[in-house]
Amino acid sequence: MEANAVKRLYLDTHILVWLYQDGAARLTPSGVRAIEGAEQLLISPMVELELTYLYEISRISCPAITILDSLRRDIGLETCKQPFAAVVGAALVLDWTRDPFDRIIVAQAAHRESPLLTADQNIREHYSAAVW
């Protein structure tokens, strides 16, 4: 898949944290091209829950809403509105991970046959539309 020619691109949780903290400095050149070339930048609602969890356990220093509001304003980030039942249905076959966050985030992108920008090695090994 050509990383700079996607209609919609899903972003993994750590990508949002990095974009918020450092802009695109921590992304690969292909990741930057994917973001710049996407018509729509999306996240699973599960990303918002994972950001909240990371804040609650002090892994990140600001609330999810702060990160999301900033990226919605700065890069046009949107939350995907797919029906949850459809996403869970897509997640049922993703038996390569026990991480519920990863499972739903990947399923959200997979259900719409869309790429997911992620640095997560496990996701990249198992989701053929992963971009890094």
C-alpha positions in Angstrom: 0.0 0.0 0.0 1.3 3.4 -0.9 1.6 5.2 2.4 1.1 8.7 1.0 -2.1 8.0 -1.0 -4.7 6.8 1.6 -8.2 8.1 1.8 -8.4 7.6 5.6 -5.7 6.8 8.1 -6.2 5.5 11.6 -3.7 6.6 14.3 -2.6 4.4 17.2 -2.5 5.7 20.7 1.2 6.3 21.0 1.2 8.2 17.7 -1.2 10.7 19.2 1.0 11.1 22.3 4.0 11.7 20.1 2.2 14.2 17.8 1.0 16.1 20.9 4.4 16.1 22.6 6.8 16.5 19.7 4.9 17.0 16.5 6.1 14.6 13.9 9.7 14.4 15.2 9.3 10.8 16.4 7.6 9.5 13.3 9.3 7.8 10.4 9.3 9.6 7.0 6.7 7.1 5.7 4.5 7.9 8.8 4.8 11.6 8.1 3.9 11.0 4.4 0.9 8.9 5.4 -0.4 11.6 7.7 0.2 14.3 5.1 -1.4 12.3 2.3 -4.5 11.1 4.2 -7.8 12.8 3.4 -9.1 11.9 6.9 -7.2 11.2 10.2 -9.2 8.9 12.5 -9.0 7.2 15.8 -11.0 4.5 17.4 -12.9 5.6 20.5 -10.7 3.0 22.2 -7.8 5.3 21.8 -9.5 7.9 23.9 -10.1 5.3 26.6 -6.5 4.1 26.4 -5.3 7.7 26.7 -7.5 8.2 29.8 -6.1 4.9 31.3 -2.5 6.1 30.6 -3.2 9.4 32.4 -4.8 7.6 35.3 -1.8 5.4 35.9 0.6 8.4 35.3 2.1 7.2 32.1 1.2 10.4 30.4 1.0 13.8 32.1 -2.2 15.4 30.6 -5.7 14.2 30.2 -7.0 12.6 27.1 -9.3 15.5 26.3 -6.4 17.9 26.2 -4.5 15.8 23.7 -7.5 15.1 21.6 -8.8 18.7 21.5 -5.3 19.9 20.5 -5.0 17.3 17.7 -8.6 17.9 16.5 -7.7 21.5 16.1 -4.2 21.1 14.8 -4.5 18.2 12.3 -8.2 17.7 11.9 -8.3 14.4 13.9 -11.7 12.8 14.1 -13.1 9.9 16.1 -14.5 7.1 14.0 -18.3 6.6 14.4 -18.5 2.9 13.3 -21.1 0.9 15.3 -19.4 -0.7 18.2 -21.0 -4.1 17.5 -19.4 -4.1 14.0 -16.0 -3.3 15.4 -16.2 -6.0 18.1 -17.3 -8.4 15.4 -14.1 -7.6 13.5 -12.0 -7.9 16.7 -13.3 -11.5 17.3 -10.9 -12.9 14.8 -7.8 -10.9 16.0 -6.5 -13.7 18.2 -2.9 -12.7 18.0 -3.1 -10.3 20.9 -4.6 -10.3 24.4 -4.4 -6.5 24.7 -8.0 -5.3 24.4 -6.9 -1.8 23.4 -4.8 -3.1 20.5 -7.5 -5.5 19.5 -10.2 -2.9 19.2 -8.0 -0.3 17.6 -6.8 -2.7 14.9 -10.4 -3.9 14.4 -11.6 -0.4 13.9 -9.2 0.1 11.0 -9.6 -3.4 9.6 -13.4 -3.2 9.5 -13.0 -0.3 7.1 -10.1 -1.9 5.3 -7.9 1.1 6.2 -4.3 1.6 7.3 -3.3 2.1 10.9 -0.2 4.2 11.7 1.6 2.5 14.5 5.1 1.8 15.8 3.8 -1.3 17.6 5.9 -4.2 16.3 3.2 -6.8 17.2 0.5 -4.9 15.3 2.8 -4.4 12.3 3.6 -8.1 12.2 -0.1 -9.1 12.2 -2.0 -6.3 10.5 -1.0 -6.1 6.9 -2.3 -2.6 6.5 -0.2 -1.2 9.3 2.0 1.7 8.4 5.1 2.9 10.1 
